[in-house]
Amino acid sequence: MNLSAVIRSFKKEKVVTVVLLTTWLACSVATAHRRLKAWGAYTSYNRNGCYYTLPEIAEFDDNGLWRYRGMFFSKHGNLKQTLVHLVTHSVQGLSGSELGDLLGLQARSFLSHFRDHPALCREKLMGRWIWFSADPERAEKQKQTRLAQAVTQGSRMPSDMEAVMILVDLIAHPNSGLEQISRRIKPKGFDIDVEAIRQLLVHHDLLKKTVDFPVSSA
């Protein structure tokens, strides 16, 4: 294929591997990588970074993230660069489950690698670990914003029916974050905020079983 045909095929597929690209270009893997670099292609931050897309193809959301058929991309770079950006630019820091929900990954699968990252710090706040910017001034603003929001939202125990729905969902999805539980039960007519779910799980001593209450990495 000539380059124009390759670009057309790329846009049709949206996401490709280097192996497929070498077939289209009839070139070596090294040459394909050089071509991807010249195009400013993005590498998936999951699936071992084996998939690529072009800037004009990716439809990034407000967080600079795009998911397509199980392949996840970030305009901020690889997983490490993306997580650092999300945390340092967040308004109130991010918990393990919040990061997992944003990135589409299980928090336990990657957070332990960031405990000593110089751009990040973590602190236990209201019973769970929260990731903040390592910059003291920025971190303090994030912390105060999270605390203020918690006060504004208040806390409540879910009703008996809501509690049943939450516990049933947790049994079906034992590794879920609190936001994932909240999202799944909402279409069923139960609009329950994360803090209410947290209150229920704390009451029943179940919070430690969620990714929001890790032993060492959230």
N, C-alpha and C positions, 0 to 999 in steps of 0.2 A: 504493500500500500504506500502511496505517497503521503506526505505529512497531512495534507488537507483531509484525506480519507481517514487517516488515523484519528485525527481530532473529531471528525464526525462520528466515528465508531465509539470513541471515548465518551462523547456526550450522550450517545444512545445508551451505553452501558452504565454510565454515571460513576461506577467504581470498577477499577481493574487491578490485576496483579502485574508484577513485573514480567512474569512468565508469558502472560497474554500479550503484553506490550512488545516483548521481544519477537513474538510471532508476527504481530502486525508490522513491525518495523524491519523484520528480518535482520536483527542485530544482536549483539551480545548483551548480557545482563548489565555490564558496566556502562555500555552506551545507552541502554534504556534508562538507567539511573541518572545519567547526565542529562538526558532529555527531560525527565521528570523535574529535575532541579531547575532547568532552564524555563520550564513552564510554570514554575512556582507551585508545583503540586503539593497537596496535603497528604500526610501519611496517617493511617488510622491509629488511634491510640489504644485500640484493643486488637484482638486477633494477631498479636505479635507484630504489629506494624506492617502487615503483608499487603495492605490494600491502599490504593491511591485514588485521589479525585482531583479535579482541577478547580481553581478558584471560581471560575464562572459556572461551575456545576453545583458546588456546595451551597445549601440554603441554611446558613447559620442563623440560630436564634439569638435572642438578646444577650445570651451568655457566651456567644461565639461557638456554639456547639451544633453539630448536625449528625443525625443518625439516619442510616440508610441500610435496610435489610440486614440489620445486625452488625453493621460496620459503623464505628463511631469516629467522628473527626472533630478537630478543634482548630480554630483559627489562631490559637495561642501556641500551638506546637504539640509536643508529645505529652504524655500523661503527667509527668513531673511539672513541666512548664504550665500546663493547664490548671492543675490543682493549685499551684502557687498563685496563679492569677486569680482564680475564683476566690480563694481565701483572702488574699490581700486586698482585693477590690470589693469584697462583700461589705454590706452595711453593718452587719452584726455578727461577723464570724460565721462559721459553719460547723455543724455537728457531723459526726461520721455518717449518719443516715442521710443527712441533707446532701453531703458530698456524693454519697452513693446514688441517690436519686438523680442528682444533676448529671452525673457522669454515666449513669446506666450500668454501674458495676457494683459488686458486693464490696462494701467498705472494708471488710476484713481482708480482702484479697490484695489490697495495696496500701492501706494507711500506715502499716507498721514501717514502711520504707521511708516515711516522712517525719518520724519522731525527732530526728536530729537535723532537719533541714534548717539552714541558717535564716531563711526568709519567713519561717513559721514558728509559732509557739502554740501550746495548747494549755488549757486551764479547765479545771472542773468547776462548772457553774450550774447551780440548781440541780445537782445530781447527775450531770453528764459531762463528758469531755467535749469542749468546744475548741475549734482551731481558729486562731487569730493571726494577724500580721505580727511579725517579730518586732516591728517598729513600736516602741512603747506608747507613743502618742496615738498612733493609729489604732493600736490594740485597745487602748482605754476607751476610745470613742466607740469602737465596735462593741465592747463589753457593756458600756452604759446604754447603748441602743437596744441590745438584747434584753437587758434587765428592765428597761422602761417598757418594752413591748410586752414582756411577761406580766408586768403590773397592769398594763392597760387591758390585756386580754383576760386577766384574771384566771382562775382555775375552777373547774367544776368536775364533779364526778358524773360520768355518763349515767343515763337511766338504765334500768334493768335490761330493757330491750336493746339499747345501744351496746351495753356491756356484752350481751350474748353475741351480737354481730361482730364485735371487736375480737372476742375470744375465739369464735369460730374461724374468723379470717386468720388469726395468728396461728391456730392449729394447722390450717391449710397451707400457710406460708410462714413457717417458723423462723426464717432468717430475714424477715422483712424489717425495714425501717418504719418508724411511726408514720411518716408522711405517705409511704406506700399503702399502709393500712387505711389511712384516712381517705386516700384517693380511690381505693378499691370499693369501699363501702358507700361512698357518696352516691354513685348511680343507683344504689338500692334504696335511696331515700334517707340516708343517715349522714347529715352534714356535721361531722364531729371534728373539732380542731385537734391538733397534735398534742397540745398540753392536756386536754381532757383525757385523751388516750393514755398519755403518760401517767396521769393521776391514777387511772384504773390499774395499770400494770404495776405501779409502785405499791398500791393498796394490796394487790394479790401477790406481791413479791415475784413478778414476772418480768420486770424491766431488764434484769440482768441477762435475760435470754434473748434480747433483741440487740441489733447492732448499735443501738444508742447507748448501751452500757457495757462496753467491751472490757475485758480484763486489763488490756494494756495498750490498745492501738487506736481507739476511736477518738 
